[in-house]
Amino acid sequence: MPSLPQLLILIAVVVLLFGTKKLRSLGSDLGASIKGFKKAMNDDEDKKEQDTANKVENHVSASDNDDNNKKE
């Protein structure tokens, strides 16, 4: 693990190479990408939960219909 002075030198070199504007835009782009990824993951989980609920509901409805048909 690099020591604190080594990290400070590394950060200074990166800032000198890329500039603060480039690093700021890169950071905001990375943050937006992560936010979009999390949103997509949550949307996918919500869809799976909804599909599962619909399947259970359809299965219960089908078994109720079968029970009603047997009684008649």
Backbone bond lengths (Angstrom), bond angles and torsions (degrees), N, CA, C in turn:
res aa  C-N    CA-C-N  psi(-1)  N-CA   C-N-CA  omega(-1)  CA-C   N-CA-C  phi
1 M - - - 1.460 - - 1.528 108.50 -
2 P 1.338 117.10 128.02 1.467 119.23 -179.90 1.532 111.84 -67.06
3 S 1.314 114.27 149.41 1.458 119.19 179.25 1.531 110.03 -79.90
4 L 1.314 116.16 172.25 1.460 121.76 -177.70 1.533 112.72 -59.96
5 P 1.317 119.52 -46.24 1.475 118.40 178.23 1.530 112.70 -61.57
6 Q 1.314 116.89 -35.91 1.462 119.98 178.34 1.529 110.75 -66.42
7 L 1.311 116.78 -40.75 1.463 120.28 177.54 1.526 111.75 -63.98
8 L 1.316 117.08 -42.10 1.465 120.59 179.40 1.526 110.96 -62.91
9 I 1.322 116.95 -40.99 1.471 120.71 178.05 1.528 109.78 -64.83
10 L 1.296 116.49 -43.55 1.463 120.65 178.94 1.531 111.11 -61.13
11 I 1.316 117.74 -44.59 1.473 121.57 178.04 1.518 110.92 -62.81
12 A 1.333 117.28 -41.15 1.467 120.75 178.86 1.526 111.03 -63.07
13 V 1.308 117.46 -40.92 1.470 121.13 179.51 1.531 110.28 -65.94
14 V 1.317 117.29 -42.87 1.469 121.00 179.32 1.527 110.52 -62.83
15 V 1.328 117.24 -42.13 1.470 120.62 179.00 1.519 110.39 -65.01
16 L 1.307 117.10 -40.82 1.462 120.12 178.55 1.527 111.83 -65.57
17 L 1.319 117.46 -38.00 1.461 121.01 -179.25 1.524 112.58 -70.90
18 F 1.318 116.16 -46.64 1.467 119.77 -172.48 1.525 114.30 -100.49
19 G 1.289 118.47 -26.19 1.461 121.38 -177.96 1.520 110.73 84.46
20 T 1.319 114.06 155.61 1.468 118.59 -175.53 1.524 112.12 -71.35
21 K 1.325 118.38 -34.34 1.469 120.41 -179.97 1.521 111.09 -64.24
22 K 1.327 115.55 -44.24 1.466 120.38 -179.93 1.526 110.37 -64.69
23 L 1.323 117.10 -42.73 1.459 120.59 179.44 1.526 111.08 -66.35
24 R 1.330 117.08 -37.93 1.469 120.70 178.80 1.522 110.44 -64.82
25 S 1.322 117.52 -45.10 1.467 120.35 -179.90 1.528 110.42 -67.85
26 L 1.323 116.76 -36.33 1.451 120.27 177.30 1.530 110.99 -64.27
27 G 1.306 116.87 -40.64 1.465 121.60 178.10 1.514 112.21 -65.52
28 S 1.330 116.89 -41.76 1.466 119.07 179.63 1.523 111.32 -69.85
29 D 1.334 117.56 -36.00 1.467 120.70 175.64 1.527 111.21 -64.41
30 L 1.315 116.02 -41.61 1.456 120.45 178.70 1.534 110.33 -64.55
31 G 1.328 116.94 -41.98 1.460 120.81 178.12 1.520 111.95 -62.97
32 A 1.336 117.22 -41.46 1.461 120.96 178.25 1.522 111.09 -65.64
33 S 1.315 116.85 -37.02 1.462 120.55 178.25 1.525 111.21 -65.27
34 I 1.310 116.52 -43.70 1.467 120.65 179.05 1.521 110.25 -64.43
35 K 1.325 116.63 -41.64 1.467 120.83 179.14 1.534 110.42 -62.26
36 G 1.322 117.21 -43.35 1.458 121.05 178.71 1.517 111.83 -64.67
37 F 1.333 116.55 -39.09 1.461 121.07 178.84 1.528 110.56 -63.87
38 K 1.328 116.80 -45.34 1.467 120.27 179.67 1.522 110.91 -62.96
39 K 1.339 116.71 -40.29 1.464 120.81 179.25 1.524 110.47 -63.35
40 A 1.317 116.69 -42.54 1.466 120.61 179.06 1.522 110.87 -64.54
41 M 1.326 117.18 -39.46 1.464 120.19 178.65 1.525 110.78 -64.94
42 N 1.334 117.11 -42.41 1.469 120.34 178.83 1.518 110.87 -66.10
43 D 1.325 117.97 -39.65 1.460 121.12 178.46 1.520 110.28 -63.21
44 D 1.332 117.02 -40.06 1.458 121.30 179.96 1.529 110.36 -65.50
45 E 1.336 117.49 -42.77 1.466 120.93 178.83 1.524 110.76 -64.38
46 D 1.336 117.23 -40.82 1.461 120.84 178.69 1.523 110.64 -63.26
47 K 1.337 116.76 -39.37 1.461 120.75 179.57 1.526 110.36 -65.41
48 K 1.338 116.70 -42.49 1.457 120.05 178.93 1.528 110.88 -62.43
49 E 1.335 116.86 -42.84 1.460 120.40 178.84 1.527 110.99 -62.98
50 Q 1.325 116.48 -41.05 1.458 120.59 179.67 1.525 110.64 -66.61
51 D 1.325 117.90 -42.03 1.464 121.38 178.18 1.527 110.77 -62.45
52 T 1.329 116.49 -41.92 1.461 120.57 178.82 1.520 110.49 -63.31
53 A 1.328 116.90 -42.91 1.457 120.61 178.98 1.526 110.45 -63.58
54 N 1.320 118.17 -40.30 1.461 121.45 178.93 1.527 110.98 -65.58
55 K 1.329 117.75 -39.44 1.464 120.98 179.44 1.519 110.48 -64.92
56 V 1.334 116.66 -42.91 1.462 120.43 179.11 1.521 109.79 -64.15
57 E 1.322 116.42 -43.36 1.463 120.99 -179.90 1.530 110.60 -62.61
58 N 1.319 117.36 -43.31 1.457 121.21 178.84 1.525 111.01 -65.52
59 H 1.325 117.35 -38.48 1.459 121.44 179.86 1.527 109.95 -66.26
60 V 1.331 117.19 -42.66 1.463 121.50 179.13 1.525 110.00 -64.96
61 S 1.323 117.07 -42.22 1.463 120.88 178.76 1.522 110.73 -63.51
62 A 1.318 116.98 -41.35 1.464 120.80 -179.57 1.521 110.49 -65.42
63 S 1.331 118.21 -41.56 1.459 120.33 -179.97 1.526 110.69 -69.81
64 D 1.329 118.53 -33.06 1.465 121.59 175.68 1.523 109.91 -65.19
65 N 1.313 117.37 -41.57 1.460 121.53 178.35 1.522 110.91 -64.35
66 D 1.327 117.40 -39.67 1.459 121.30 177.87 1.533 110.53 -63.95
67 D 1.342 117.19 -41.88 1.464 121.15 178.54 1.532 110.59 -63.68
68 N 1.321 117.81 -40.76 1.454 121.36 -179.76 1.513 110.47 -66.91
69 N 1.333 117.59 -39.13 1.452 121.07 178.82 1.530 111.73 -66.54
70 K 1.337 118.44 -34.31 1.461 121.78 179.08 1.521 111.18 -70.41
71 K 1.342 117.64 -33.20 1.456 121.09 -178.70 1.523 111.37 -70.56
72 E 1.313 117.25 -29.48 1.444 120.67 -178.24 1.455 109.77 -78.68
